Amino acid sequence: MELPFSESFRIKMVEPIRQSSRAEREAWLKEAHYNVFQLRAEQVFIDLLTDSGTGAMSDRQWSAMMMGDESYAGARSFFKFKDTVTRITGFPYVLPTHQGRAAENVFFSATVHKGDVVPGNSHFDTTKGHIESRGALALDCTIDEAKNTQLEIPFKGNVDPKKLEAALNEYKDRIPFIIITCTNNTAGGQPVSMQNLRECYALAQKFGKRVVIDSARFAENAYFIKTREKGYESKSIKEICREMFSYADGMTMSAKKDAIVNMGGFFATKHADWYDAAKVFCIVNEGYITYGGMNGRDMEALAVGLDENTEFDNLYTRIHQVQYLGAKLDEYGIPYQRPAGGHAIFVDATRILTNVPKEEFPAQTLTVELYLEAGIRGCEIGYILADRDPETKQNRFGGLDLLRLAIPRRTYTDNHMNVVAAALKNVFDRREQIKHGVKITWEAPIMRHFTVQLERL
């Protein structure tokens, strides 16, 4: 008989987690103003808030940390880290930062100015926040098919070349660069094809523009190219990664995802002028250019993590668990962004809570209901995260309204996924009884979802 699936690792250490009572969860969530970001970690049973910095490092990563060189300038750990980044991406200029949003800050401070337009595919929260806080416009050029959560196509995260070309024609003097997020988080962890990267890069060159890849989950994107795109079946993940970055001029990276470290990131590029401009802001905001907000031990772990997680077996194990949770939801008829993405299942709240109007934030309401049901913490990727329009100050209801269940790498078992699916089914079964959502009682002017305060209606 054919052998069943098995993880490509074994467990050396465990951490206890505690189940709570419904009464406890109701009190805790009220204290948190119905914002799950404000909950304490010990108040959560299964934490799917994010896969950023929450994965389990390997034995090689832990041992590498003992070799960290903490020299202020010129540490050997930096050169090991830099050489690994260059080998995988091809970019010779590398600036370490403490995480992905810091890489965006360092790079965008040098390149994005008031009145600029930055086209891309569904800019994620920090990317959009960094652009809009500088008085620029984040212009979404994602394919329209991404808005239909029940449509199954292999590369739903793609940029629409026609939209991009129209943007380049209309705003050509105001565009500092094009940014492509791989995988496309806001659209449901959906991948971008190699063909799409190639087309976008050709358009950029035609108009004399440069391309940046938001690379938090570039290895997962490479996995989907290998398994879904014709001509890449026999190529290694590292070969695919190298080709992906050949269609770009630079990258920002939150290493807390695909490098599986608890903290770290970087900006990398093939252009000396970008590097020279960005390194000034690195020194001001992060630290000297050979540590930039990271310890030597963090850079050692990051280098090992990048090397390990650009191998097929590790990615197959990780993505299989996401697909496993998707298959359980299929059994229960629960709609999510199809096909299952690389790092999370994105549940379509507007198809479930049909009695909750958009002004009462269905995805945030579903997030609240799932936590109250079983102590499971997800994350709203929808109308609250979208923030208000900078000009009209109105809520932006044009995108998807999703509950993201982000699965940390090598952290939970499939039994935990069974609990998540069963809890979500319980909420799904009583969906007709949920007629009201939440309202905002306080919000920050930008990236409000982290600190927003809410009230149940």
C-alpha positions, -999 to +999 in steps of 0.1 A: +000+000+000+010+036-005+026+051+026+006+080+042+019+115+046+044+121+074+062+153+085+098+158+075+109+164+112+106+149+146+098+168+179+125+175+205+108+200+228+072+208+237+054+238+253+022+234+273-009+253+263-041+257+283-077+254+274-100+280+290-136+283+297-162+302+277-167+326+307-130+333+309-128+340+272-158+363+273-142+384+301-108+385+284-121+395+251-142+423+266-111+436+284-093+435+250-120+456+234-128+427+211-094+431+194-076+398+195-042+415+191-048+429+227-052+394+242-024+379+263-008+349+247-017+327+277-053+335+270-051+317+237-053+279+231-044+277+194-027+308+181-032+314+144-029+352+146+002+351+124+030+328+111+054+357+115+082+348+140+060+321+156+076+290+139+098+264+156+135+267+147+156+237+137+184+221+157+208+235+131+194+270+137+197+267+175+233+255+173+242+283+148+231+308+174+259+297+196+283+309+169+270+344+167+296+371+164+284+402+182+310+426+169+295+460+162+311+463+128+322+437+103+309+407+123+316+373+106+279+365+112+269+393+089+291+380+061+277+345+065+241+359+064+249+382+034+266+354+014+235+331+020+211+359+008+233+366-023+236+329-031+198+324-030+187+357-046+216+369-067+215+403-050+250+416-040+240+444-017+223+434+015+211+455+045+200+437+077+170+450+096+151+439+126+121+428+106+102+432+073+085+465+081+119+479+091+133+469+057+104+487+041+110+518+062+147+519+053+141+515+016+109+535+013+125+564+032+150+566+004+126+562-025+089+570-018+078+607-016+046+626-014+025+623-045+042+591-057+022+561-069+034+526-061+015+499-082+015+463-070-006+433-061-027+438-029-001+457-008-001+442+027-008+464+058+028+476+066+036+481+029+005+502+024+010+520+057+046+530+048+034+542+013+004+562+025+021+576+056+045+593+031+016+609+012+019+584-017-007+561-033-006+523-031-023+513-063-037+477-064-033+460-098-042+424-087-061+403-112-099+405-108-102+368-103-086+371-068-119+387-056-139+355-063-129+333-034-146+302-048-128+304-082-099+279-085-070+291-106-033+282-098-019+318-096-045+340-080-019+364-066-008+376-101-005+413-111-028+421-140-004+432-168-031+454-184-038+473-151-001+477-146+006+490-180-023+515-176-008+527-144+026+530-159+011+551-187-010+573-164+015+578-136+048+571-153+066+602-138+053+595-103+062+558-100+094+551-080+091+514-085+066+485-088+062+461-059+051+425-062+042+405-031+051+368-033+030+352-021+001+377-022-009+377+014-040+400+013-055+380-016-053+348+005-016+337+005-020+332-033+011+327-054+025+347-084+036+328-114+070+330-130+054+340-162+037+369-144+070+380-128+086+379-163+058+400-179+058+426-151+096+429-153+094+434-191+068+461-187+089+478-160+120+478-183+098+492-212+089+522-190+123+525-174+111+514-139+124+490-113+107+461-096+108+452-059+096+418-046+080+418-011+096+385-003+083+374+031+070+341+016+091+338-015+100+302-008+064+292-006+058+310-039+087+290-054+070+258-042+038+266-060+057+275-092+074+241-090+041+222-084+018+242-106+037+259-134+046+240-165+084+237-171+094+239-135+086+204-123+122+192-123+138+224-110+149+228-074+134+254-051+167+273-051+169+274-089+133+287-090+141+313-064+171+325-083+150+329-114+123+347-096+147+374-083+163+377-118+130+395-127+135+421-099+158+449-089+155+445-052+136+429-023+123+435+012+121+405+034+105+397+067+127+367+077+102+358+104+083+338+078+102+318+053+135+320+071+117+307+103+134+330+128+118+349+156+131+382+146+150+396+115+147+409+080+166+426+053+166+448+021+187+435-008+193+449-043+215+447-074+217+485-076+245+504-058+225+537-059+195+521-040+219+505-015+238+537-009+206+557-003+190+531+019+220+524+041+218+560+054+184+553+068+195+519+080+221+536+102+197+562+115+168+538+122+182+504+126+219+503+133+252+499+116+251+483+081+266+450+093+240+444+120+211+467+113+189+458+142+199+421+146+222+403+169+250+382+153+232+351+166+200+361+149+219+365+116+234+330+120+200+315+126+185+334+097+212+322+073+206+286+082+168+290+081+170+305+046+191+276+034+169+249+050+136+264+040+145+267+003+144+229+001+113+210-012+107+186+017+104+214+043+081+234+021+060+203+013+055+195+049+045+231+058+021+236+029+006+201+033-007+212+068-024+243+053-040+221+027-051+196+054-070+223+072-085+234+039-097+198+032-114+197+066-132+229+059-143+214+026-159+185+044-180+210+064-188+232+035-171+263+049-161+288+022-125+301+020-102+316-006-096+288-030-072+271-036-056+269-002-027+293+000+008+288+013+007+300+049-029+303+059-065+295+052-085+327+046-122+321+055-147+342+035-166+359+063-191+376+040-203+343+026-208+330+062-221+359+082-246+370+056-268+387+082-239+410+094-237+442+073-203+453+060-205+484+083-204+459+112-173+441+099-182+405+093-146+391+093-138+408+127-171+394+140-161+359+128-127+363+145-145+371+178-169+342+175-141+317+168-121+329+198-152+327+220-160+292+207-126+275+214-099+300+223-085+300+188-070+333+177-072+343+140-067+376+123-091+398+103-077+406+068-105+428+056-124+460+061-108+470+094-073+462+081-080+482+049-081+514+070-099+545+058-093+562+025-067+589+031-087+615+011-124+607+019-118+592+054-144+566+046-140+529+054-128+510+024-152+482+016-140+474-019-118+444-011-123+410+005-133+405+041-115+374+054-106+357+086-070+345+083-059+314+100-022+316+097-004+284+106+030+287+123+057+265+108+065+232+127+044+243+157+011+226+157+000+191+148-029+180+125-049+173+157-048+210+164-060+216+128-089+192+136-099+213+166-097+245+145-120+230+118-145+217+144-147+250+162-152+268+130-179+243+120-197+251+153-197+288+144-207+280+109-237+259+120-251+288+141-243+315+115-280+324+110-282+334+147-254+359+143-272+390+132-249+418+145-212+425+144-190+452+160-185+489+158-153+510+162-151+531+194-114+542+189-090+538+161-055+550+150-052+570+118-031+543+101-027+505+105-056+507+129-062+470+132-034+464+156-048+487+183-084+494+173-110+493+201-144+477+194-178+471+209-202+442+202-235+453+188 
